[in-house]
């Protein structure tokens, strides 16, 4: 019994010794082998990094932009004539039809000017009638003078023929010299009479021309006075202030008896503001990145905080066609129906576009991005293990991942959580990361 116990004790001791040797020596041998392998590997001394490829963004992009709701038409109404407000017929919040009289203005000075202009017009018309009568009379006198010239010319021809005949008879000594002299004297008198009547015709012709010019001036004076009367009548028609289109009165700046001045110059206040609200429009500035996806006729959601459970849908009506050089955005107009009047001009809203990207977009882990003065960058690892810095343009931020709009092709291997001090051109030991 004692020998068997001793034997068992020795065996147990040997086993314990072997176990201790295995526990203490084997890990050290394994660690030494790993160190030797690491020292002889090609990547010895290289910084280990984890890399991931970019992931393609699928589906449309939801682009949400702030905006303000505006009426489809809104205008300020000013007075076109000066005077006093006799009556005001509408107040703020009232809906009016096109042509509805909003207010009546008394214009005593304008009424007096119109009466004076009408009197001046009547006077110039009378002067025109008088000038036309004088012109007609001068034309008749001219015709008489021309008839006298014709008669004098005929008398001169007869006297010329008679004088010539008597001159031939005188040479043949068939008539007395005195008779021939008398005929020649008659011819000279006839010629003088013809010249006098022709001079009278010329004078009358000049008078007719002057009277014709006088008639033209009188007609121009009448036309000027008629235009002045029409102008004053048009101003007088503005005594009734009418709505230019159907809408709602959003502001009022007058009361009965108020003195108002025409025009919209410096310091002038509008009498009313009117807006058409059955249709509304929303102007939004779309960033340059998304302008290729903005198409007229495309639907857009209108998000209003006061109606969280009610979606409003509008359509893109038009775009500015050019980008703002300062903000690099495209002014886009979205229109929507407002039949029940739930929305009001001036409300804050957000416009939600569901856009299909014109180019491929990529999604990368947020830990791959580096913020620098030149902009956002990522680090890529090539097949030779050399790193390069790439500039990228960011899109939407999803929290743990970020959308990349431009700068990537999809074939890159991006360094996740890049270590400090990693420079462009360094060689690293890249290992594919399991987390995306």
C-alpha positions as CSV (number, residue, x, y, z in Angstrom):
1,X,0.0,0.0,0.0
2,X,2.7,2.5,0.9
3,X,4.5,1.8,-2.4
4,X,1.5,2.2,-4.5
5,X,0.7,5.5,-2.9
6,X,4.2,6.8,-3.5
7,X,4.0,5.8,-7.1
8,X,0.8,7.6,-7.6
9,X,2.2,10.6,-5.9
10,X,5.2,10.6,-8.2
11,X,3.0,10.2,-11.3
12,X,0.7,13.1,-10.2
13,X,3.8,15.3,-9.6
14,X,5.2,14.5,-13.0
15,X,1.9,15.3,-14.6
16,X,1.6,18.6,-12.8
17,X,5.2,19.5,-13.8
18,X,4.5,18.7,-17.5
19,X,1.3,20.7,-17.4
20,X,3.1,23.7,-16.0
21,X,5.7,23.4,-18.6
22,X,3.1,23.3,-21.4
23,X,1.2,26.3,-20.0
24,X,4.3,28.4,-19.6
25,X,6.5,27.5,-22.5
26,X,4.0,26.8,-25.4
27,X,2.5,30.4,-25.4
28,X,6.0,31.8,-25.4
29,X,7.0,29.6,-28.3
30,X,3.9,30.6,-30.2
31,X,4.4,34.3,-29.6
32,X,8.0,34.0,-30.7
33,X,7.0,32.3,-33.9
34,X,4.4,35.1,-34.6
35,X,7.0,37.7,-34.0
36,X,9.4,36.0,-36.3
37,X,6.7,35.7,-39.0
38,X,5.7,39.3,-38.6
39,X,9.3,40.4,-38.8
40,X,9.8,38.4,-42.0
41,X,6.4,39.4,-43.7
42,X,6.4,42.0,-46.5
43,X,4.2,44.4,-44.5
44,X,6.5,44.5,-41.6
45,X,6.6,48.0,-40.1
46,X,3.5,49.2,-42.1
47,X,0.6,51.0,-40.4
48,X,-2.4,48.7,-40.3
49,X,-5.7,50.3,-41.6
50,X,-9.2,49.1,-42.2
51,X,-10.7,49.8,-45.6
52,X,-14.3,49.7,-47.1
53,X,-15.6,50.3,-50.6
54,X,-18.2,53.0,-51.2
55,X,-21.8,51.8,-51.4
56,X,-24.1,53.0,-54.2
57,X,-27.1,55.0,-53.2
58,X,-30.3,53.4,-54.4
59,X,-33.7,55.1,-55.0
60,X,-34.7,58.7,-55.4
61,X,-33.2,61.5,-53.2
62,X,-35.5,63.4,-50.8
63,X,-34.4,67.0,-51.0
64,X,-36.1,69.3,-48.5
65,X,-35.5,73.1,-48.8
66,X,-37.0,76.0,-46.8
67,X,-39.3,78.5,-48.5
68,X,-42.2,81.0,-48.1
69,X,-45.7,80.7,-49.5
70,X,-46.8,83.6,-51.8
71,X,-50.0,84.5,-53.5
72,X,-50.2,83.8,-57.2
73,X,-50.9,87.5,-57.7
74,X,-50.5,90.3,-55.2
75,X,-50.4,94.0,-55.8
76,X,-50.6,97.3,-54.0
77,X,-53.3,99.7,-55.1
78,X,-52.4,103.4,-55.2
79,X,-54.5,106.4,-56.1
80,X,-54.2,107.7,-59.7
81,X,-55.8,111.0,-58.8
82,X,-55.6,113.4,-55.9
83,X,-58.5,114.2,-53.7
84,X,-60.5,113.2,-50.6
85,X,-61.9,109.8,-49.8
86,X,-65.7,110.1,-50.0
87,X,-66.5,106.5,-49.2
88,X,-64.7,103.2,-48.4
89,X,-66.5,100.0,-49.3
90,X,-64.2,97.2,-48.2
91,X,-62.0,96.2,-45.3
92,X,-59.2,93.7,-44.7
93,X,-60.1,90.0,-45.1
94,X,-63.0,90.7,-47.5
95,X,-63.1,88.8,-50.8
96,X,-63.8,90.9,-53.8
97,X,-64.6,90.3,-57.5
98,X,-62.6,91.8,-60.4
99,X,-63.9,95.4,-61.0
100,X,-65.4,95.7,-57.5
101,X,-65.4,99.4,-56.4
102,X,-63.2,99.6,-53.3
103,X,-63.4,103.3,-52.6
104,X,-64.8,106.6,-54.0
105,X,-62.6,109.7,-54.3
106,X,-63.8,113.3,-54.5
107,X,-61.7,115.5,-56.9
108,X,-63.0,119.1,-57.0
109,X,-59.8,120.6,-58.5
110,X,-59.8,117.9,-61.2
111,X,-63.4,118.6,-62.0
112,X,-62.7,122.3,-62.4
113,X,-59.8,121.6,-64.7
114,X,-61.9,119.4,-66.8
115,X,-64.6,122.1,-67.2
116,X,-61.9,124.6,-68.1
117,X,-60.4,122.2,-70.7
118,X,-63.8,121.6,-72.2
119,X,-64.3,125.4,-72.6
120,X,-60.9,125.7,-74.2
121,X,-61.8,122.9,-76.6
122,X,-65.0,124.6,-77.6
123,X,-63.1,127.9,-78.2
124,X,-60.5,126.2,-80.4
125,X,-63.2,124.4,-82.4
126,X,-64.9,127.8,-83.0
127,X,-61.5,129.2,-84.2
128,X,-61.1,126.2,-86.5
129,X,-64.5,126.8,-88.0
130,X,-63.7,130.4,-88.6
131,X,-60.3,129.5,-90.2
132,X,-62.0,127.0,-92.5
133,X,-64.6,129.7,-93.5
134,X,-61.9,132.2,-94.3
135,X,-60.0,129.5,-96.3
136,X,-63.1,128.6,-98.3
137,X,-63.8,132.3,-99.1
138,X,-60.2,132.8,-100.1
139,X,-60.4,129.8,-102.5
140,X,-63.5,131.3,-104.1
141,X,-61.9,134.7,-104.5
142,X,-58.8,133.0,-106.1
143,X,-61.1,131.3,-108.6
144,X,-62.6,134.7,-109.5
145,X,-59.1,136.2,-109.9
146,X,-58.1,133.3,-112.2
147,X,-61.2,133.9,-114.3
148,X,-60.2,137.6,-114.6
149,X,-56.7,136.5,-115.7
150,X,-58.3,134.3,-118.4
151,X,-60.5,137.3,-119.6
152,X,-57.5,139.7,-119.6
153,X,-55.5,137.2,-121.6
154,X,-58.3,136.9,-124.1
155,X,-58.6,140.7,-124.4
156,X,-54.8,140.9,-124.8
157,X,-54.9,138.4,-127.7
158,X,-57.7,140.3,-129.4
159,X,-55.8,143.6,-129.0
160,X,-52.6,142.0,-130.3
161,X,-54.4,140.6,-133.4
162,X,-56.1,144.0,-134.1
163,X,-52.9,146.0,-133.6
164,X,-51.0,143.7,-136.0
165,X,-53.7,144.0,-138.6
166,X,-53.8,147.8,-138.4
167,X,-50.0,147.9,-138.6
168,X,-50.1,146.0,-142.0
169,X,-52.8,148.4,-143.2
170,X,-50.7,151.3,-142.1
171,X,-47.8,150.1,-144.1
172,X,-50.0,149.9,-147.1
173,X,-51.4,153.4,-146.3
174,X,-54.9,152.0,-146.1
175,X,-55.6,153.5,-142.6
176,X,-54.5,156.6,-140.8
177,X,-51.5,156.4,-138.6
178,X,-53.6,157.6,-135.7
179,X,-55.9,154.6,-135.9
180,X,-52.9,152.2,-135.9
181,X,-51.4,154.0,-132.9
182,X,-54.7,153.7,-131.1
183,X,-54.7,149.9,-131.7
184,X,-51.1,149.6,-130.5
185,X,-52.0,151.6,-127.4
186,X,-55.0,149.3,-126.8
187,X,-52.7,146.3,-127.0
188,X,-50.3,147.8,-124.4
189,X,-53.2,148.5,-122.1
190,X,-54.5,144.9,-122.5
191,X,-51.0,143.5,-121.6
192,X,-50.9,145.7,-118.5
193,X,-54.3,144.5,-117.4
194,X,-53.3,140.9,-117.9
195,X,-50.1,141.4,-115.8
196,X,-52.2,143.2,-113.0
197,X,-54.7,140.4,-112.8
198,X,-51.9,137.7,-112.8
199,X,-50.3,139.6,-109.9
200,X,-53.6,139.6,-108.1
201,X,-53.9,135.8,-108.6
202,X,-50.4,135.3,-107.2
203,X,-51.2,137.4,-104.1
204,X,-54.5,135.5,-103.6
205,X,-52.7,132.2,-104.0
206,X,-50.3,133.1,-101.2
207,X,-53.2,134.2,-99.0
208,X,-54.9,130.8,-99.6
209,X,-51.7,129.0,-98.6
210,X,-51.5,131.1,-95.4
211,X,-55.1,130.4,-94.6
212,X,-54.6,126.7,-95.2
213,X,-51.7,126.7,-92.7
214,X,-53.9,128.5,-90.3
215,X,-56.6,125.8,-90.7
216,X,-53.9,123.1,-90.0
217,X,-52.7,125.0,-86.9
218,X,-56.3,125.4,-85.7
219,X,-56.9,121.6,-86.2
220,X,-53.7,120.8,-84.2
221,X,-54.9,123.1,-81.4
222,X,-58.3,121.4,-81.4
223,X,-56.5,117.9,-81.3
224,X,-54.3,119.1,-78.3
225,X,-57.3,120.3,-76.4
226,X,-59.3,117.2,-77.2
227,X,-56.3,115.1,-75.8
228,X,-56.2,117.2,-72.7
229,X,-59.9,116.7,-72.1
230,X,-59.5,112.9,-72.6
231,X,-56.6,112.9,-70.1
232,X,-58.6,114.7,-67.5
233,X,-61.7,112.5,-68.1
234,X,-59.4,109.4,-67.7
235,X,-58.1,110.9,-64.4
236,X,-61.7,111.6,-63.4
237,X,-62.6,108.0,-64.0
238,X,-60.1,107.0,-61.3
239,X,-62.4,108.6,-58.8
240,X,-63.7,105.0,-58.4
241,X,-60.9,102.7,-57.1
242,X,-61.6,99.2,-58.5
243,X,-60.1,95.8,-57.8
244,X,-57.8,94.7,-60.7
245,X,-58.6,91.0,-60.1
246,X,-60.6,88.8,-57.8
247,X,-58.9,88.2,-54.5
248,X,-58.8,89.1,-50.8
249,X,-58.0,92.4,-49.3
250,X,-54.9,91.9,-47.2
251,X,-54.2,95.5,-46.2
252,X,-56.1,98.9,-46.0
253,X,-54.5,102.3,-45.5
254,X,-57.4,104.8,-45.8
255,X,-60.5,106.0,-44.1
256,X,-63.3,108.3,-45.1
257,X,-62.2,112.0,-45.4
258,X,-58.5,111.2,-45.8
259,X,-56.6,113.4,-48.2
260,X,-54.7,111.3,-50.7
261,X,-52.1,112.1,-53.4
262,X,-51.8,110.3,-56.7
263,X,-48.8,108.2,-57.5
264,X,-46.6,105.7,-55.8
265,X,-43.5,107.8,-55.2
266,X,-41.3,108.1,-52.2
267,X,-43.4,108.3,-49.0
268,X,-46.7,107.3,-50.7
269,X,-48.6,104.5,-49.0
270,X,-50.9,102.1,-50.9
271,X,-54.6,102.5,-50.3
272,X,-55.2,98.7,-50.4
273,X,-53.3,95.5,-51.0
274,X,-55.1,92.7,-52.7
275,X,-54.0,89.0,-53.2
276,X,-55.3,86.1,-55.2
277,X,-55.1,83.1,-53.0
278,X,-57.1,80.3,-54.8
279,X,-53.7,79.4,-56.3
280,X,-50.4,79.8,-54.5
281,X,-46.7,79.7,-55.5
282,X,-43.6,78.9,-53.6
283,X,-40.1,80.1,-54.6
284,X,-37.2,77.9,-53.5
285,X,-33.5,78.0,-54.2
286,X,-32.3,74.6,-55.4
287,X,-28.5,73.9,-55.0
288,X,-26.4,73.6,-58.2
289,X,-25.9,69.9,-57.5
290,X,-29.5,69.0,-58.1
291,X,-30.5,71.4,-60.9
292,X,-30.2,68.7,-63.6
293,X,-33.0,66.8,-61.8
294,X,-35.4,69.7,-61.7
295,X,-38.0,69.5,-64.5
296,X,-41.1,71.7,-65.0
297,X,-44.2,69.6,-64.3
298,X,-42.5,67.5,-61.7
299,X,-44.5,67.1,-58.4
300,X,-43.2,68.5,-55.1
301,X,-44.5,68.1,-51.6
302,X,-45.2,71.2,-49.5
303,X,-44.7,70.6,-45.8
304,X,-46.4,73.1,-43.5
305,X,-45.8,72.9,-39.7
306,X,-49.4,73.9,-38.9
307,X,-50.7,70.9,-40.9
308,X,-48.4,68.0,-39.9
309,X,-50.8,65.3,-41.0
310,X,-51.9,66.9,-44.2
311,X,-49.8,66.7,-47.3
312,X,-49.9,69.4,-49.9
313,X,-48.8,68.6,-53.4
314,X,-47.6,71.2,-56.0
315,X,-45.9,71.1,-59.3
316,X,-42.8,72.8,-60.6
317,X,-44.1,75.6,-62.9
318,X,-40.8,77.1,-64.1
319,X,-37.2,77.9,-63.2
320,X,-35.1,81.0,-63.6
321,X,-33.0,79.3,-66.2
322,X,-29.8,80.6,-64.7
323,X,-28.0,80.2,-61.4
324,X,-27.5,82.9,-58.8
325,X,-23.7,83.6,-59.1
326,X,-23.5,84.3,-55.3
327,X,-25.3,81.3,-53.9
328,X,-25.0,79.0,-56.9
329,X,-28.7,78.1,-56.6
330,X,-31.5,77.9,-59.1
331,X,-34.7,79.9,-58.4
332,X,-37.6,77.4,-58.9
333,X,-41.3,78.2,-58.7
334,X,-43.7,75.6,-57.4
335,X,-47.5,76.2,-57.7
336,X,-50.3,74.5,-55.8
337,X,-54.0,74.8,-55.5
338,X,-55.6,76.3,-52.4
339,X,-59.3,75.8,-53.0
340,X,-60.3,75.7,-49.3
341,X,-58.0,78.6,-48.3
342,X,-56.2,76.5,-45.7
343,X,-52.8,78.1,-46.7
344,X,-52.1,81.8,-46.4
345,X,-49.5,83.9,-48.2
346,X,-46.5,84.5,-46.0
347,X,-46.5,81.1,-44.3
348,X,-43.3,79.3,-43.8
349,X,-43.1,76.0,-45.5
350,X,-40.6,73.4,-46.7
351,X,-40.5,72.0,-50.2
352,X,-39.7,68.3,-50.6
353,X,-38.4,67.1,-53.9
354,X,-38.0,63.4,-54.7
355,X,-35.2,63.5,-57.2
356,X,-33.7,60.8,-59.3
357,X,-29.9,61.6,-59.4
358,X,-28.6,62.5,-62.8
359,X,-25.3,60.8,-61.9
360,X,-24.3,57.9,-59.5
361,X,-24.2,58.8,-55.8
362,X,-22.3,56.9,-53.2
363,X,-22.7,56.4,-49.5
364,X,-19.7,56.0,-47.2
365,X,-19.2,55.6,-43.4
366,X,-18.9,59.0,-41.7
367,X,-15.6,57.8,-40.2
368,X,-13.9,57.9,-43.6
369,X,-14.3,61.6,-43.9
370,X,-11.6,64.2,-43.1
371,X,-12.5,67.9,-42.8
372,X,-9.8,70.2,-44.1
373,X,-9.5,73.8,-45.1
374,X,-9.8,72.8,-48.8
375,X,-13.0,70.9,-48.1
376,X,-14.0,67.3,-47.2
377,X,-11.6,64.6,-48.2
378,X,-11.3,60.8,-48.0
379,X,-8.2,58.5,-48.0
380,X,-8.0,55.8,-50.6
381,X,-5.6,52.8,-50.7
382,X,-4.4,51.6,-54.0
383,X,-3.5,48.1,-55.0
384,X,0.2,48.8,-54.0
385,X,-0.8,49.9,-50.5
386,X,-0.1,53.5,-51.1
387,X,-2.6,56.0,-49.8
388,X,-4.0,59.1,-51.6
389,X,-6.2,61.9,-50.5
390,X,-9.3,62.7,-52.6
391,X,-11.6,65.7,-52.4
392,X,-15.3,64.9,-52.3
393,X,-18.5,66.8,-52.3
394,X,-21.0,65.8,-49.6
395,X,-24.7,65.3,-50.0
396,X,-27.1,64.2,-47.3
397,X,-25.9,63.3,-43.8
398,X,-27.5,60.1,-42.6
399,X,-25.7,60.1,-39.2
400,X,-23.4,57.1,-39.3
401,X,-23.0,57.4,-43.1
402,X,-22.8,60.3,-45.5
403,X,-23.8,60.7,-49.2
404,X,-21.1,61.6,-51.7
405,X,-22.3,63.6,-54.7
406,X,-19.0,63.8,-56.6
407,X,-15.4,62.7,-56.3
408,X,-15.7,58.9,-56.2
409,X,-16.0,56.3,-59.0
410,X,-17.1,53.4,-56.7
411,X,-13.9,51.4,-57.1
412,X,-12.0,53.0,-54.3
413,X,-11.0,51.4,-51.0
414,X,-11.5,54.0,-48.3
415,X,-9.6,54.1,-45.0
416,X,-11.9,53.9,-41.9
417,X,-10.9,56.1,-39.0
418,X,-7.6,57.1,-40.5
419,X,-4.7,57.3,-37.9
420,X,-3.1,60.6,-37.2
421,X,0.0,61.5,-39.2
422,X,-1.0,59.5,-42.3
423,X,0.4,61.4,-45.3
424,X,-0.4,61.2,-49.0
425,X,2.0,58.6,-50.5
426,X,2.5,56.5,-47.3
427,X,2.3,52.8,-47.6
428,X,-0.1,50.9,-45.3
429,X,-1.2,47.4,-44.5
430,X,-4.9,47.4,-45.6
431,X,-7.4,45.0,-44.2
432,X,-11.1,44.8,-45.4
433,X,-13.4,46.0,-42.7
434,X,-16.5,43.8,-41.9
435,X,-18.6,46.8,-40.9
436,X,-20.3,48.9,-43.6
